[in-house]
């Protein structure tokens, strides 16, 4: 069963509380990334841009307004991440931080299961090493 049909994605956006919830999630995630030596090296010191882009992307992906695409075009996730060496260790660290951030900000079921499934799949898709 596909957990991420367009109808379910839209429901996730509404269930979590819209863009403010994604901004909180991304803030908690990047706070963890900053403390991770292996991952923090892939990001600029000022994470304002990455935070904004990730929050807008996630909000759009999970059924919110298409603000990310209006600003940046098609997400092209894999090609945008090709400049970074992403192996299994980086994928696992990224996923662990994102899953911890989901818990920290209090994303509940059923949105939690759908978001976990997406992050697991997406993080694996980004492996390029």
MONORBEL-V167474 format. One record per residue. N is the residue number from 1. BURIAL is I if it has 24 or more other ideal C-beta (glycine too) atoms within 12 Angstrom, else O. Layout:
# MONORBEL-V167474
n=(N | N)
burial=(BURIAL | BURIAL)
This chain:
# MONORBEL-V167474
n=(1 | 2 | 3 | 4 | 5 | 6 | 7 | 8 | 9 | 10 | 11 | 12 | 13 | 14 | 15 | 16 | 17 | 18 | 19 | 20 | 21 | 22 | 23 | 24 | 25 | 26 | 27 | 28 | 29 | 30 | 31 | 32 | 33 | 34 | 35 | 36 | 37 | 38 | 39 | 40 | 41 | 42 | 43 | 44 | 45 | 46 | 47 | 48 | 49 | 50 | 51 | 52 | 53 | 54 | 55 | 56 | 57 | 58 | 59 | 60 | 61 | 62 | 63 | 64 | 65 | 66 | 67 | 68 | 69 | 70 | 71 | 72 | 73 | 74 | 75 | 76 | 77 | 78 | 79 | 80 | 81 | 82 | 83 | 84 | 85 | 86 | 87 | 88 | 89 | 90 | 91 | 92 | 93 | 94 | 95 | 96 | 97 | 98 | 99 | 100 | 101 | 102 | 103 | 104 | 105 | 106 | 107 | 108 | 109 | 110 | 111 | 112 | 113 | 114 | 115 | 116 | 117 | 118 | 119 | 120 | 121 | 122 | 123 | 124 | 125 | 126 | 127 | 128 | 129)
burial=(O | O | O | I | O | O | O | I | I | O | O | I | I | O | I | I | O | I | I | O | I | I | I | I | I | I | I | I | I | I | O | I | I | O | O | I | O | O | I | O | O | I | I | O | O | O | O | O | O | I | I | O | I | I | I | I | I | I | I | I | I | I | I | I | O | O | O | I | O | O | O | O | O | O | O | O | I | O | O | O | I | O | O | O | O | I | O | O | O | I | I | O | I | I | I | I | I | I | I | O | I | I | O | O | I | O | I | O | O | O | I | I | O | I | I | I | I | I | I | O | O | I | I | O | O | I | O | O | O)
